């Protein structure tokens, strides 16, 4: 591989990582209150549930614990989001570029071939997103455990810092305590991120189609005016929000199972509203929720979750694409 290609490849990975970290930090700060409410909904007992709606839950949390409690666990969650997005976007970029090099079996000029080519492209984007999501979960999962713990504490504050939680968890449950619910997390996040990126790329292609090649006798201006930086970033954010909300809606039951299995290793610190049931594994958790709560048990807190997913994913993609564009523009004179 030529030296210039190696340099360009490393620059792309670095840009993906930097832009992903910035996107994670920005999105986390804005969407944190929805995350606190979502976790409370998913893990509360269904016998006289305390939290009944998004707005009612926000009012209760602010009244009982103060407005800053909406950002409980924000330090661990910020570490989670920043590191998660760094790994996710850099891995997605690498896997997507690898997928683009694989020969497309549907190449051709006919309408059926073009349809197959688009489906193949979406499939490779799904695989790239799924791979990136899996890698991100494995690397950053302990931060997810800490985020869940701090969001759950309520007025019963047991751990005042990340250090105290880490020391207690390691002493009582060992390393495995930091990976409770990892399997359902991977089962949920792998298809979700695959769908998320595939939907985003599809929506973006519709909203921002590539300019058509110039035909003979037409000037450069006939290709149409390019979107401004702000307008292009807004479009990408809207596409990201739609992709995030739709993908989360599809895989939400797996997210509930993940949170329930995480919650059972944290029961010694849960607030009085938390569900206290022991699950022997992924399938047992599914069967127990279905038997005791019915189908609706898998969708507790779905409004807050989808709202949070739309907002956070829109901000994430807008920030990620915006920072990447700025990084690329800053190098243009040198290239």
N, C-alpha and C positions, 0 to 999 in steps of 0.2 A: 504494500500500500504506500503511495507517495506520502512524503512528509507533510505536504499541505493538507492532505485528506485526514491524516492522523490529528493534526492540530485542529482542524475544523470539527472533527468528531469530539475531541476533548472539550472544545469551547461549547459545543451544543450540550454536552452532559453537565458542564459547570453552570451554564445558563439555566438549564432545567432545574438544577438543585437550588440555585440562588433564588430564582423566581418562585419555586415551590415553597421554600422557607418563608419568603415574604408573604406569599398568599396564605399560608397556614397561620401566621401570626395575626394578620389582619382579620381573616375570617373568624378565628377563635374569639377575639375580643368582642366582635359584634354578635355572634350567635350563642355565646355562653349561657345567657338566661334560658333559652329554649332547651339547652342540654340538661340543665338542672331540673327543669320541669319534666322533661321526658323521662329521666331516670327515676324521679319520684313516682311518676305514673306507672312505669313498668314494674317496679318492685314493691309498691304498696299492697297491703292486705286488701282483699276484696270484701271483707266483712266490715261494713260501715266505712268505706273508703273516704279518706280525708280530702283528697284532691279530685275534683269533679270536672273541671274545665281549665283551659289554658289561662284565661284571665283571672279566674278565681284562685288558681294555684299561685300565680304570680303575686296576687294581693296577699295571700296567706304567708308566703315565704318572706315577702318584704315586711309585713306587719310583725311577724314573730321573730325573724332573724336579722332584719335590716336589709337595706337595698344592696349592700355589698355581698350579701349571701348568694345573690344571683350569679356571682362569679366565684363561688366556692370551688376550690380545687383548680383555680385558673392557672396556677403556676405549673402543676403537673400536666394539666390539659394543654397548656401552651407548649410545653416541651413535647407532648404527644403530637400535637398538630404540626409544629414546625419540623420535627424530625420525620414524622409520617409523610408530610408533603414533600420534603426533600427526597426521601427514598422513592416515593410513589412517582413523582413526575420525572425524576432522572431515570428510573427503571422503565417507565412507560415510553420515554423518548428512545431509549436504547432498543427496547423490544419492538416498538413500532417501526423504527428504521430497519431492524432486522427483518420484520415481516414484509416490508415493502420490497425487499430484495428477493423474496421467494417468488418463483414463477407463478403467475396467475393462470389457473387452468381454464379460465373463461375468456381469455383475450380474444378479441375479434371485433368486427364492425357491425354485426347484426344486432337487432334489438334484444334478442334473448341473451346474446353474449354480453352486451352492456349491462343487462340486469344481473347476470351472474357475476360479472366483474365487480359491481357495487356490493353484492352480497358477500363476495369473497373478501373485499376490502373491509366491510363491517365485521366480518368474522375474525380477521387478523387483528383488528382494533380491539375486539372483545377479548381475544386471547392476551394481547399486550396489556390491557387494563387489568385483567384477572391476575396475570403474573405479577404486575406491579403492586396490586392490592395485597396479594398474599405475602410478598416480600416485606411490604411495609408493616403488616400486622405482626409478623414474626419479630421484626427488629424493635418495634415500639410498644409491644403489648403490655409490659409492666407499667408504663405510663397510663394506659387505659384502665388498668386495675386501680391505680391511685386516684385517677379522675373520678371513677365510680364511687370509691370510698368517700372522698371528700364531699362529693355532691350529695351523698346519702346521710351524712352525719346529723343534719338538722340541728336542733338545739343541744343535742347530746354530743358535745364535741369531745371526742376521745383522743384524736390525733391532731396536734396543733401544727405539725410540720411534716414534710415529706420524709425527713430523716427518722422521726419517731415511728411513722407507719412502716417504713422499710425495716427498721430494727425489729419491731414487734412481729411483722409478718414472717420475716426470716426465722425468728426464734420459735414461732408457734407452728408454722406450716412448711418452712424451708423454701427452697427455690420454686417448688411447684406452686406455692401460693401466689406467685407473681404471674402465673400462667393459667390460672383457673378460668375455664370457659374458652380456652384457646381454640379447641376444635370447632365448636359452633361459631366462634368468631370468624375462623377461616372459611367455614362452610358458608357463612353469610356474606363476608366481605368479598370473597373471590367472584361470585356471580354479580354482586352489586357493582363492584368497580369495573368489571368487564362490561356490564350494561351501561354504566355511567359514561365511560369513555366512548363506547360505540354510539350511544345516543347523542353525545356531545358532538362528535365528529360528523354525524349525520345531520343534526340540526344546523350545525355551523355551515356545512356544505350547501344546505338549502337557503339559509339566511345570507350567506356571503359566498356566492358561487365564484369560481375562478373565472377571470376574463377569458372570453373566447379568442382563439388565435385569429390574428388579422388576416383578412382575405386580400388578395391582390387588388391594388387600386384604392385601398382604404388607409386613412392616416392613423397615427398613434392615438389621436384624440377620440377616434371612433370606438375605442375600447371601453369608454365610460370613465367617469370620474371616480377616483379612489376615495374610500371612506376616510374621514378625518380620524386621528388617533382616538379621540374621545368617543366618537360614534361607533367606531369599530370595536373598541373595548366594551362599550355598552351592549352591543349585539352579542359579543362572545359571552358576556355575563348572563344575558337572558337565555342563551342556548344552554349554558352551564346550569342555570337554575332549573330549567325544564328537565334536563337530563338527570340532575340530582334528585329532584322530587319524584320523577317516574321510577327511577331505579330503586330508590328507598321504599316506595310503595310496594313494589313487586317482592322485595326480599324482607319486608318488615317482620314477619313471624320469626325468622331466624335471628333478627336483632333482639327480639324479646327473649328468646331462649338463651341467647348469649348473656344478656343482663341478669336473667334469673340464676344461671349457673355461676356467674361472677358473684352475685349477691349472697349465695349460700356460704361462701367462705368468709363473708364479711358480717355475718349475722350477730357477732358479738358486739358490733358497734352500730348496728342499724337502729334507726329511730323507731318509735312505737308504731309507725304506720307501715312498716315494711313487712312483706310476705316472708314467713319463716317455714319453708318447706325444703326437705332434703331430696335432691335429685341424684340418681345413681349414674346418670349419663345422658347423652343427647336425646336418645329415643325415649328414655323414661321421662325426661322433662317435657317432651312433646306430648306424650300420652297423658301425663298428669294434668297439664294445662287444659288439654282437650276434655278430659273427664270431669274436672272440677269447675272449669270456667267456660267451657265451650269455645267456639270459634272466636268469639269476641275477646277472649283472653289473650290471643296472640296480637291483638291490635290495640291494647291499652296505650294511650298517649300518642296515637298515630297522628292526630292533628298537629300537636306540638312538634313531633318528630319530622313530619313532612314539611311543615313550615320552616323549621330550622334547617332542614336539608336543602330546601329551595334557596333560602337566604345565604347559607354558608357556601353552597356550591356555586351559586352565582358570583359571590364575592371572590371565591377561590379562583375560579377560571378567569374572571375579569382581572384580578390582581396578577395572576400568573402570566397571562398573555400580555398584559400591560407592561410588566417588568421585563419580560423577554423582549418585547419590541423596543423598549428603552435601551436595554443592554446591546441589542443588535445595532440600533441607531447610533449609539455612542462609539461603535467601532467602524462605522461606515467610512469616515475620512481616511482611516488607517488601511482599509482594505481596498 
